[in-house]
Amino acid sequence: MADPKSIEVFAAQELSDTRPLDLLINNAGVMALATRQTSPDGHELQFATNVLGSFRLTGQLLPALLRAPAPRIVNVASGAHKAGGPLPLEDLDSTEKYGPIKAYAKTKLANILFTRELQRRAGDRLLVVACHPGAAKTNLAGPSSFLMKAAGLLIYPIVQSAEMGAEGTLMAATLPSAKPAGYYGPQGFLELRGHPGEAEIAAFAHDDVAAAALFEQLTAITGVTYDL
């Protein structure tokens, strides 16, 4: 997902089939890499994977999605988005300053803003929903910074299984009454664990001007346009 050529090849294969695409879940992500790394086309790796990859793939698969009677897109964000401000988002590639956790939080805030702006542009042609897994036992933190690993160890006793963490994604993907630009995640302790329900995004993430500006920036960076 960090490699534009890989996404282009995959999307072309999917579009060569005339079947509609009912559901797209943008789940790929990397978290709080200890040092700044770059993608094949030179972007900071968290931003490239978590944001640009999803934007590219969604935009290139849009024709197949629009062939479906009720297409749905799910963007997997994180409670960490609440530490991703302020808005508007700047230094998306973390070239001025790289902080592992801050860079990750910005990408997760970008996932929320992308969800809201795509829903606004799509109207009733698409349902676009976001979700988060809380804290789940996966290998996501493997290459992360020392501070992120330390935080993970501190909360490990309450971290839920990967299967439980996936419930929020399943709800966002299948709930008949899912709200446009809705956000779903665990309802238990500090939204870190538990069965999912409607979750709250940060107050500043409701900034529609910042969401529109980010969408335009992503369009300029990727060259991918959304024909809605």
N, C-alpha and C positions, 0 to 999 in steps of 0.2 A: 504493500500500500504506500510505501515511501517512494516507489519507482514509477514515474509517469508512464514509461514505456510498458511496464507490466500491466498497469491498469488499462492502457489503450488496447493492448492485445486481448485481454480478457473481455473488455466491453465489446470489442468487435466480434468476438466469438459469440457472445450472448445475443447481439443484435442480428447476427446472421440467421438466427432462428426466429421465425415470425410469431412464436408464442408470446403472450403477454407476460409481464413480470408483475406478480401481485404484491410482493413484499421484498423490501431491501432492508437489512439490518447492518448498519455501519458500526461494527464492534471492535475492529482492530485498534490497538493502542499500545504505546510505550509510556512508561511513567518515570519521571524524575531521574533521568540518566545522570550519573555522577559527573560526567564531563560533557561539554558541548560536542555533539557529533552531527554530521551532516548526511543528507540524503544523496542519491546519485546525481541529482540536479542542483545540489549545493544549499538546500534549505536545512535549518535546524531540524534534527530528526524527529523530535516530538511534534513540532508544528507540521512537518511534512507528512507524518503518519496519521496523527489524530485529526488533523484539520484538512490539509490539502488533499490527502488521499480520499477522504470521504467526499469532499466537494467534487473532485475529479470523477470519482466512480459514479456518484449520484447523477451528476450532469450528463455523463456519457451514456448512462443507462436510462435516461429520462424517456426516450421514445418508446422503449419496451414497457416502462411503467405506465405511461399514458395509454397504452393499448389495453390495460386491465380495467375491469369495470369499477373497482374500488381499491386502487393502489395505495400502499402504505409504506412510509419510510420511517425507520426507527434509528435515532442517533443515540449511542450510548455515551452519556456524559459522566459526571461524578459530582459528589458533594464538594469536592475540591474547587469547583467553579466559583464558590463563594469567596475564595481567596484570590481570584483571578483579576479583579479590578485594579485600578479604576478604569472607567470607560471614557472615551473610545479606546479600544485596544491599540497599543503602539508597540513598536519594536517586535513585531511578530516573530522574527527570526532570531531574537535574542542576541543580536550582534553588538549592541551597546553594553549590555550586561546580561550574563547568564547565571541564573539561580535555578538549580534543578527542580525544586518544588514549585517555585513561582512560574517557571516556564510551563510546567505541566498544568498548573491551575489555569493559566491563560488559555491553553488549548481546550480545556473542558468548558470554560466560559464561552469560547468561540463555538463549541458544539451547540450550546444553548442558543446563542444568538443566531447561528445558521438555521437551526430548527425554526425559530420564530419568524425569521425573515423569509425562508422558503415557504412556510405556511401562508404568510401574508401574500406573497406573490402568486402562489398556486390557487388560492381560494378554495373552491370545492372540488378542484380537479385532482387533488392529492390530499391524503391525511399524513401529516408530518408530526411525529411524536418523539420526545426524548425520555430517557430513563437513566437510572444509575443503580449499581449493584450493592451499594453500601461497602462494607469491608468483607471480602471473600478470600478464601484460601486458594489462591492461584499462584502462578509463577511470575506475575506481573512485576513484583518488586525485585526480582532477581538482579537486574543490572542497575538498580536505583542507587541513589546517594546514601551515605551513611546515616544521615538524619532521617530519611524516609524509612530505612530498614529499622532504625531504632524505634521510630514511632510504631512501626508494624509489630515489633516485639512487645511493646508496652500494651497494645490493645489485643494481642493475640488471643488471650483467654475468651474474648467476646467475638472474635472473628467467626463468621458463619461459613458454611461449606460453599464450594463453587456452585453446587446445584441450587442452593438457596439464593445465592447471588444472581443466578440467571432468572429467577422468578420475575424480577422487575422488567427484564427484557421481554419475557414471554407475555406479561400483561400488556406492555406497550404494543406488542406485535399482534395480539389476538383479541383484546378487550373490545367487544362490539360498541361500547359507549365511550371509547377513548376520545378525549377532547382534542380538537385541533391545537397543535403546539403545546399539548399537555406534557406533564413531567411525572414519572412514576418511579417509586423506589421503596426501600424498606421502611416500615412504620415503627420499628422497635427503637431501642436505646440509641439516641443521637442519630437516627437514620442509618446506623451502621449495620443493623441486623433486623431480621423479622420478615414476615410476609409483606408484599408490596401493596401500595395504594397510591393515591395522589400525593405527590411531594411538592414542596415549595422551592422555587428558585429564588436566588438572591434578589432583593428589591431593585438593585441597580441593573440586573439582567433584563428588566422590562424596558430598557432604553431602546426604542424602535429606531431612533436616528443612528445610534451606534451599530445596531444590527444591520441596517441598510448599508452603512459605510463599510462594514466588514465584508458583506457580500460583494460589494463593488471591488474591494481590494483583492478578494479571492479570485474574482473573475479576471482581473488584470494580471495577477500572478500566474494563473493556470492557463488562461486563454480559453477556458471552458465557459460557454454561455448556456443559459437555461431558456429554452424556447417555450415559454408559457403564455 
